[in-house]
Structures are given as structure tokens and as C-alpha cells.
Amino acid sequence: MELSKASTRTLIQKKLKDHQNLLAVSKFQSIEKIEKLFQEGQRHFAENYIQEALEKINNLKNLDIQWHLIGPIQKNKVKFLQKNFKYIHSVDSLELAQKIASKAAEINHVQKVFIQINLTDEPNKSGFKKKDFLKAWPELKALDHLEIVGLMTMPPLENDGEKNRIYFKQLKILANELQLKELSMGTSQDYEAALEEGATWVRLGTVLFGERR
């Protein structure tokens, strides 16, 4: 018998250690599905697209939801980020980090972010290459009004957990070298391996919500 989504969420929650968190990816999901998951106890939700996110944030403003942004960010949309998102997981360039920090400074806000690392060197995938990130790191960590809490990565989507484990290990090693505690890694098809390798945030969509609309 197929488990309900509430039961699935409960089973996943039981696998989490104290420092590990479940992030519900609500891209293209209905307001009703988000409300239902909230009623079941989920508080952290993630969106990929800023415009869709802002509409949902407005429609659900009466709920104590902690919103995360995990998708690519156009630089002309940075002005919409401040105070709408508790965490931004997809900072993929020094220029973007500087723009976010500058906008946060205008309202005396400190924005929590993850730096996105492209460990596969796929040309069509966002994120710093490791060598470029290490070169930019001194400037990144010196930015005021930006709190870099950790690193994020997106391994190949066609891979399963075992094939992606190597990337999770690499991200953990890099974070440890820089004394960063948070790791945003793992999605519906590979979250178990990600948790085993030290993920503190796993980003789950269809496994929690079912198929997107």
C-alpha cells in the first residue's frame, strides 16, 4: 500500500539527526498542498523562481513559514530578496554576493546564504568551480551584511545516491576546510546518501508533494 505524503515525511524525519533539516521544495506546487504540509508540521519551504515565490509568500503570509530560495538569481531581481527569504542557497558568483550584500546593507539586514559549488564542472550548471571559489573566498567572507552559513551543490540529476556520494563527500571536505557548518545537498532521488555524508539540509519535492502540477 502506498504511503500518504504525511507518512512519508514522518519516515524521513525519523532518519534526521539533530542538526539535519528537511526542506520542502514547493516549486509549481499549489497553495493548498503547501498549507497541508504546513499543517503536518513542515516549516521550511523552498522555491526556485523569485516571482512564483513572492506570490506564494504573499498568499501564505499568515503562516509562520521560513522561506528559502534555491534557484538561479537574475541580478535585477536581487532587490526582491531582502527579508523575504531566510536563506538563499544559490549564490553562484562574487558579483551576485556583492549585490545581495549591498541591498541588505540598505535596510540594515544580514542575509544568510549558501555558496553554490559546481563540483562536476558541467558548463550548463550554475555554481563556482572549486578553484574559482577558493580564489574568491577571502572577498566573499569579508562582505558585510552577508552571513555565509555553508555550501550547496547539485550533482547530476540522472545519477542515483551512490553515484552522487562522491560529490557529497567533496562538499563536506571543502566545508570543513573553511569551517562552514551547513551543507545543502541531496534531493528526492539521493537524499539518503546525502544525509549519510553530512547534509544539514536536504531539498525534497516530489517525494513530499507528489508530482508537480
PEJO-V293221 format. One record per backbone hydrogen bond with DSSP energy under -1.0 kcal/mol. NH is the residue of the N-H (numbers start at 1). CO is the residue of the C=O. If there is no record, write none. Layout:
nh,co
NH,CO
NH,CO
This chain:
nh,co
8,4
9,5
10,6
11,7
12,8
13,9
14,10
15,12
16,13
20,17
21,200
23,202
24,44
25,204
26,46
29,26
34,30
35,31
36,32
37,33
38,34
39,35
40,36
41,38
42,37
45,66
46,24
47,68
53,49
54,50
55,51
56,52
57,53
58,54
59,55
60,56
61,58
63,60
65,63
66,43
68,45
69,87
70,47
77,74
78,75
80,77
81,78
84,81
85,81
86,67
87,67
88,112
89,69
91,114
97,93
98,94
99,95
100,96
101,97
102,98
103,99
104,100
105,101
106,102
108,105
109,104
111,145
113,147
114,88
115,150
116,91
117,152
118,128
119,117
125,122
128,116
133,129
134,130
135,131
136,132
137,133
140,136
141,137
143,140
147,111
149,113
151,182
152,115
153,184
159,156
164,160
165,161
168,164
169,165
170,166
171,167
172,168
173,169
174,170
175,171
176,172
177,173
178,174
179,176
180,175
182,149
184,151
185,201
190,187
191,187
194,190
195,191
196,192
197,193
198,195
199,194
200,183
201,183
202,21
203,186
204,23
208,205
209,205
210,206
213,28
